Structures are given as C-alpha cells and as structure tokens.
Amino acid sequence: MLWPDVGIYVGAGTSHSWTWFADIFERHSIYPVSFLDEDDFTKGCLDHIDVLLVSGGDTFAIAEGLGRSGAEKLENFIAAGGVYIGSCAGAYLPLKSSLSPLNQFNFITSRITNLTRNLPAPRKMAEKFCTEYGCQYIFHPVREAVMVKIVDGFLCAGDEISVPLYGGPAMTASDDIDVLGVYSGFTRETEYLVDEELAKETLIGKVAIARKHFGSGAFYLFGPHFEHPHYTAANRIVLEAMRAGRIKQKSSLTIHESSAGPRCDRKQFQKLRSEISNARIVAHALERMPCQWLIGKKVYDPDKIRVFLEAIWTRISKEEDENLMTTVSYVEIDHLFDLAQVVTGKLKHLKNSSDHNGNTTSAAEDLFVYLKELTVKYLSLYFRVRAALSRVLTTQNLELKTP
C-alpha cells in the first residue's frame, strides 16, 4: 500500500501527544515520517511532504512559533494539494479568531462552542478546566472517552466511535466546512468537569470532525484525539484522512539525511539505552510527588515526562532495533547520549528541587525543552532507518517478482 509522506509538527507549543501519531504510523508500517519544527517551515520542508499533522499543546504558542511566515507556508502547502490534520490544539489553530497571533491563521469560520465570558464553576480539575482566551475563556466540559458519530466522508459513516477528549474544541457547523462527525454521547469513562447538563449543551450534536477543501488540498479538524494509540477504530479515521490528498512521486531522499562517519557499535548503543533507563527511573520517582507546572497556557503533570521517555524506550529496548540502529553513525548516537545525560541531570535537579518544596516551574520548562529535543532526534533517526529498510525490502521483492 502506498502511503503519503507525512510531517508531524513538533515545534513551539506542542505537548506530548504528537508521539501518538508516531505510534500509529509504526503500527501500520508508515515510515516516511519527518518531525518538523517552525524552522523547517522556513526551510521549505513542507515541499517534501503530503500530509502535515499538528496535535495537542498550547495553541497560542504554536501560532506564535509559526508566525505570519509559517501561516503563509501552511496556506501555500494546502492550496497546492497538501492535507492538514489538526487534533485538539491543532484543530483550534485554523479556526477564526480576532486574537493575535491566532488571527494569522483564520482559515475556517466555524465558531468554538466551548467558549464563554461567564465561566461556570468546575466540578473537578480546576487547574485544567479552562484557558484564558482574550476577555473570554475556553472551558473543557469533560475529559476522557466520549462518543462521536461519523456522519459522512469516511468508510465507517453511521458508526459511533469512542475517542478521548483532552481539551479539544466543539465547533459550529459553518458554511465553509463539511461536517464529518458530531459529539453524540458520553461513556462510563467520561469525567465531568462541569455540570452534566452544561456538558451536554456544549458538546452533544456539535461538530467533532470538520473538513474544509482549500485549493487542491484540505483541512481536517479533530476535536478529540483520534490519534490516541489505544483507540484503533478512531485511528482509522486519521489514516483515511491522510489518504484523501496528494501522493507525490517518491524519491530515494529524505528530508533529514544521515551524517557521514563511522558507524556506532553495539556497546555505544547499549550505553545510550542505559542512560534512557536512568532517566525513566528518576521520572517514575517524580510521578509520586504532588507537583504540577503551568508552562505557557498548558498545565503539565509529572506523568507527561515518561510519555516522551517511553516513546524512546519501547523502541530502544527491542533487540531487533539494536541491530538496526548500529547502521547509523557514531556521531548521531553520541549526540543522543549527550542529550540523554542532560535530560537525566535536569530530571534529578527537578526532583531535588521538588523535594525541598521550591519553585520548580522554570526547571520543568527547561527539562521539557531538552526532553522533546531528545525524543524528536531519536524518533527521526528511528523512522529514517525503518524507512530505508522498508525501501530495501520493497526493492528486493520487486526484483524477485521480475521474470
């Protein structure tokens, strides 16, 4: 099966949920994946992909990081046939807004139904219940699994699918969108952050999946996290949207090529794995401590640290991937090891500061910068190696079939 080349945005404002895209792509053997930040937009990397995916995080920080230039690059990418898939924060980004810097991304006129001037009283999770939005507030009526009815545009139209909601929008049905799915109900797992009747009024029957055709391409907006790897039925919706756009002629090149130099050996790779293990141990200890950090407009818990580390650990701990990774350069693994040591050191500093009840927000913000960089660099390397192996196997299979 021919899949499009995809880019996952991992730049300013993104939280941990972009790693979920990587999980479902690997599950479906989709390896032509690039992990792009705001600088990659200016370097023309959108010209090399067919689909751009933007997941959860701080929408204001994403918009600020991309800026006007990023908005223009995004507009040109979609108009030329690219597909934009925005989930949660990525779904808020293209919606009409008068607030700077969001007003640079006014591509879709749908309104947000979970937006209010009169903030209701939260039933729980007051720290995650709302976000300031100019002189108004975006509030989150529920968390965890909700039901979405697929209205049109997908093979499973008419089905109801369970999918997690962690702060994403509910939208109105505007004239410029196709409504592909609506919030249809709650589940046993649903956590109500406001009164149940208000939650129903805000969500049920409102748009959960929207599509807007734009030039030769399209925007797909997902309020809930259809990319969450534990929801395989929801994942299929993401994969269908990916295949709805262009697929360019493939080349043997990738955006990020391997650096030259001697190859790493097994001992060096095992040293990296040991350092990731050390970081996981400290991160696990932090999870037992009562601490949270407000970074930008987003509240981070200690358990978000291990989401990044597990994205590496689940891959680096497999023997088959140890053999694969020894095909990359010594310099690349050495750089990853140095980054991993920095992460472990910052984790220990954060834990020690938390032990002494100090203000740890600055230390946590610093940690997440390096943690994301480490995860991005490892997954970029991992998917590049997997993509190269896939090309080799495809070539060999074609040669065997040639009479």
N, C-alpha and C positions, 0 to 999 in steps of 0.2 A: 504494500500500500504506500502510495506517495503522499507524504505529509509536507505541509508548508514549512519553510524556515521560520522559526519563531524567536522573538526577543522578549525577555522578561525585564521590566523596569525595576532596578534595584537601587535607584539613586536617592536623593534627598527626600525625606518624608516617608519612605517605605518602612513598614514594620517587618514582622517575621513571616507573614502569610504568603509572600512570594515564593517561599520554599515549597509550598504545597503544589504550585504549578510544576516545579521540578519533579516532585514525587509522581504525579500522574503521568507526566511525559515519559519518565523512565519506565513506568508500568506498561506503557503502550509502545515502548521502543522508539520513542521520538527523540532523536539525539542531536539534530541540527538546531541547537539552542544557544543563544547568546544572552549574556547577562549585561544589561546596558544601564549606564547612569546618564546624568544630564550632559556630561561632556561628550558622550558617544553620539548624542543627537547632533551636536555641532560638527562632529567629525564625519557626518554622512552615513552613519551605520544603519539608519533606517532604510537606506537604499538596498541593503543586503538581506532584508527580512520581508516576510509576507504578512506576519501577524505580530502585533505588539500587545503584550498583556501587562496591565497595571493592577496590582492587588491592593491590600489594605494598608492603612497607615494614617498619616496626617495630611489631609487634602490640601490645606493651606501651604504646608511645607513642600509638597510635591509641586504645586503651582509655582511657588517662589523659586524652587530649584530649576525648573524647566524654563521659566520666564517667557518673555514675548518670543524670543527666538525659538524656544522649544515648542511653543504653541504653533508657530508658523511651520516648523518642520513636521509637526504632527498633522496639521491640516493638509500639507502637500502629500504626505505619506498616504493618508486615507483617500484623498481625491484621486491619486494615481492607482488605486486598487487595493491598498492595504486594509487590513482588518484591525480595529482597535477593540480589545476586550477589557472592560473595566469592571472590577469587582470591589464592592464596598467603597473605600476611598477613591478607587479608580472609576467607580460609577458616578460619584459626586462631581468629579473633576470637569466633565464636559457639559454639565447642566448650567443653565443660565443663572448668572449671579451679577450683582452690581458691586460686589466687594472685590477690592484688589487683594491679591493678584489673580483671584479666580475669574475676574471679568475678562481675562485674556483668552479664556477657554470656553466662550459662550457658543457652543456648537448645537445645543439641544434645548428646546424651550420648555420641556417638562418641569413642573414645579415639585418641590420636596414636600411631602405631606407630614413628615415628622419634624416640621419647623414651626416654632411658635414664639410669640412675645411673652406669653403668660405661662411660665414654666410650671408644670404640675409637680406635686410632691412625689419624690421617689419612694418606692416600697423597699428597695434594697440597692446595693452597689451605687451609692450616691456619687462616688468618685468616678464612675464610668458611665453615669446616667445621661450626661449631657455635655455639649461643647458650645462655647460662645460662637455666634455667627453674626458679627456686627452687633446691632442692638437687639438681635433675636438669639434663639438657641435651637440647635439641633438636639433633639432628645431621642433616646433609644427606648422604645416601649417594652421590648423583650430581648432576651438573649437565648442562644442555643437553638435547637431544631424547631423549624416552622414548616408548614406545608405550602407548597407552591403548585398551582395548577398550570400546566403547559397549555397555552391557548392555541398557538399556531407557530409555524416556522420550523418545527423540529419533528423528527420521526415519531416521537412519543406524544404528539399533540393529544390532549384529552386526559393524560395521566396526571396524577398528583404525586409530587416528589418531596421527600423530606430533605431539608437542606439547612445548614446552620446560619444564623444571623448574628453578626457581631458588630452592630453599629452601622450597617449599610442603609441606603435610602429606600423609602417607599415613594413612588413617583405618580404624578397625574398622567392621564392619557392625553398627550398633546397632539396637535395635527401633524407634526413632523416625525412622529415615530410609529413603528409597528409594535403593538403590544403582543409579546410572545409568552408572557407568563404573569400571573397575578398571585398575590398572597391569598391563600384560601382557607387557612386554619392553623391551629396550634397543636402541639403534641404533648405527650407526658414529660418530655424533656424541656419544654419551654419554661424559661424563668421570666416571670412578670416583673418588670422594673417599675411599672405604673399600674394603676387600677386596670383590671381586665377589660372593662367596657371601653376605656380610653384606648387601650391597646388594639382592640378590635376596630374601633372607629378609625384609628390612624393607619392600620395595616390592611385589614381584610378587604379584598376587592381592589386594592391599589396595585399599581404596576410593580412587579418584581424583576421582570426581564423586558428590556426595551431594545429595539433596533432602529437605527436611522441610516438609511442609504445616503451616502455622501460622495458625490462624484462617481468614480468607479468602485469605491470601497464602501465600508460600513462601520458604524459604531455599534457595539453590543454592550449594554449596561446590565450588570447583575447586582441587585441589592444584596442578597445573601452570598455566602462564599461557596459557589458551585464547584470551586476547585479544591475544596477540602478533601483530602485523600480517603477519608473514612466514608464518603458518600459517593459510591461508584455510579449510581443512577444519575446523580447530579453532574458528575464528571463528564458523562456522555454529552451533556448539553454543551459544555465548554468545547469538547472535541468537534462537535457538529458545527459550532460557530466558527472554529478555526478553519474548517474545510470549505467555508462559504465564500472565501475570497480567492485571490490570485495565487497561483503557484508558479514562481519564476523558473526559468531554466536553471537547473542546478549546476554548480561548478565544483571543482575539487578543492576550492579555497574556503576557508572560514574567516570570520572577522578577526579573531584573535589567533594568530599562528603561533606555533611552538617556537620557543627560543632555541638558538643553536647551542651546542656544547655537549659535554659528556653526559651519558645517561646516569640516572641515580641508581643506586644498588638497593638490595632488599634491606640492608641494615639501616640505611638512611631513611627509607620509607617507614620502617618499624619505629624509628626514633620519633618521627612525626606522629605516628599513631599513639605512641606512649604519651606524648605531650597533650594530644586531644583528650586522652583518658584522664590525665591530671586535671584538665580544665573542667571536665564533666563532674569529677569528684567535688571540686570546690563549688560548682554551680548547684549541685544537689544539696550541699550544706546550706547555701543561701536560701533555697526554697523553704527551709524550715524556719526562716526568720520572718517576722512581721514587717515587711518593708515594701514600699511602692515608690515609683518615681514619675513625676509629671515632666515629660520631655516634649517640648513644643505644646501641642494641644492633646497629646496622647498619654494615657496612663500605662506604665509598664510594670508588670509583676516579675518577680524573680524567675518564674517558670518559663518566661519568654526567652531567657538566656539559653536554656537547654534545647529549645526548638532549633536554634541555629546550630548548636553543637551536635545534636542528633542528626541533622541533615548531613553532617560530615561523617559522624561515627557509623551510621548504618551502612555507609558505603566503604569507608576505610577499613572496617573490621572484617570484611569478607576476603578470604584468601584469593579468590579469582581476581579481585580488583587489585590486590597487592601485586600480582603478576602483571596486570595491565599497566599499573602506574609506574612500574620500573622501566617503561618505554619512554618516559618523559625525561626532561633534562634535570641534571643535578641542581642547577641554579634555581629552577622553579620549585623543587621540593625544599631546598634550603631556605628559600624566601618564605614558603608556607610555614616551615618550622619556626623561623624567627617570629613570624606573626603569631603563631600559636603560643609561643613563650610570652609574648607581650600580653596576649589575652589572659593567660593563666595568672600572670603577675597582677594585672588590673582586677581580676576576679578576687584574688587574695586581698588586695588593698580594699576593695569594696566590702568584702566580708569583715575585715578587721575594723573598718570604719563603722559598719552596722553594729558590730559587737559593742562598740563604745558609744552607740546612740548619737553619732554625729550626723551632720547634714551630708547625705551621700548622693544627692541628685547630680551634681557635677561629675562625680566619679562614675556614676551609672551611665550618664550621657557619653562620657569618654569611652567607657567599655563597649557600648553598643556600636560605636563607630568602628572600632577595631574588630569586633565580633562579626559585624556584617562584612567588612572587607575580607576577613579570613574565609568566611563561608562562600562569598562570591568567587574568590580566587580558586578555592578548592573545587567548587561545582563547575566553574568554567573549564578547569583542567579536566575534570572527570568526564563532562559531556563531550569535550573535544576528543578525548581518547576513545570514548564509546562511538562517536560519530565516525572516526577514522576506521575503527574496527568494523563497523557496520558497512562502510563503503567497500572495504576489502572483501568481506564475506559476500556482498552483493555482486561484486566483480567476478569472484570465483564461481558463484552459482550461475552467472550468465555464461561464463566460459564453459562450464560443464554441460550447459544446455545447447551450446552451439555445436551443430553437427560437423 
